[in-house]
Amino acid sequence: MPFFERPAVEVIQGNLTLYLTYVTPDDLFGSDFYAVEALEPRAREGFQRILDKSRANRLTRHLMEAYGKGYAHLPTTIFLATDKELDYDQASKTLRFDKDEVCPFSVVDGQHRIEGLRQAMYKEANIRDFRLPVTIGSNLDNTHQMYHFFVVNTTQVPVAPDLRQQITRRFTEMKGVENLPYIPHWLKKQIDRGSDLKALRMVEFLNEDPDSPLYGRIQMANDPKGRNKIKQSSIVNVFKSQVFVGSNPLAVQETDLERCAKIILNYFRAIDSLFVNGRDRARTVVYKSNGIFFFLGVSKWVFNLIYSTDKNFTIGAISHIFEQALEELDEEFRDIESPDWWMPGHGASSLNRASAGRYIEAFQQALADSQHSEILL
């Protein structure tokens, strides 16, 4: 009979007995070692979600890329469960069971890691020896297995976007990162691009400079929550999509981040004078996500005009460009020039990314028309 025998640690939590050990692809895929009980709503059976193939493929790619560097790892344990009692030798700290009698184990947590490992094994034979940490629960009937699945998958909290941005920024700034034996391709791409670093520098400057209209109004990673604050992750993402891209001349022309931040500060001070004009900064939509999206979205056209003329980034020069465009705006979009329109309960309250995009296109056209009018004169 096929036996499983492996060093293990017994962990008892109240009435729950767990064994911490490892399994290899040969254990998992050489027989009917495990089963995934996907939910079948009509039959009211099972509890697992449907396998996300793209997620499993990402794990396969990670393992394949990292294995050659000696850095392949899946450090967190998968959770397998059985309603059988398992034999554990306290003296030798060994877990033993007859696979024919116990298997298949039910996968409570980790089906994507298992599938990613399975695909990698067929592409790289040496991965057969990979040791995957596993927690095995014994004497757990279907009801208890489903309960643990629910608890594991509803109490886990993913890393917040703003914290991910800060970590990527730290990797970008750190020395010696290139000496790591392996960096995932997606992280290396973000580090090389440096957009998290650049965007966070702008956001921190706007949040910390007393002259900034956004002074103290950005909720940075791990900051206590505050009313009427814009989240760091939201404003950083807008900077990354609208400013630090090849189509925005500021990203191309400015290599000095301190100078870049001062230009951005003047840009928002000009916006504040025109579109807030003494109204409550904590309430105006100008400093909500969709307002930030609109004003950073039009920045490429404003900056392009400045770079093509006198390169004057004073508040007055930026304000003048906005005023020129506002004069040429189609009637449908003219309301945006009123600070009241940007207050809650007025037109800006209904802005979303799609409608903000229409306003950006209208502003672009108006700015082009204003320059054409000047040439005609």
Buried (B, 14 or more C-beta within 10 A) or exposed (E): EEEBEBEBEBEEEEEEBBBBBBBBBEBBBEEEBBBBBEEEEEEEEBBBEEBEEEBBBBBBBBBBBBBEEEBBBBEEBBBBBBBBEBBBEEEEEBBBBEBEEBBBBBBBBBBBBBBBBBBBBEEBEEBBEBBBBBBBBBBBEBEBBBBBBEEEEEEEEEEBBBBBBBBBBEBBEEEEBEEEEBBBEEBBEBBEBBBBBBBBBBBBBBBEBEEBBBEEBBBBBEEEEEEEBBBBBBBBBBBBBBBBBEEBBBBEBBEEBEEBBBBBBBBBBBBBBBBBEEBEBEBBBBBBBBBBBBBBBBBBBBBBBBBEEEEEBEBEBBBEBBEBBBEBBEEEBBBBBBBEBBBEEBBBEEBEEEBBBEBBEBBBBBBBBBBEEEEEE
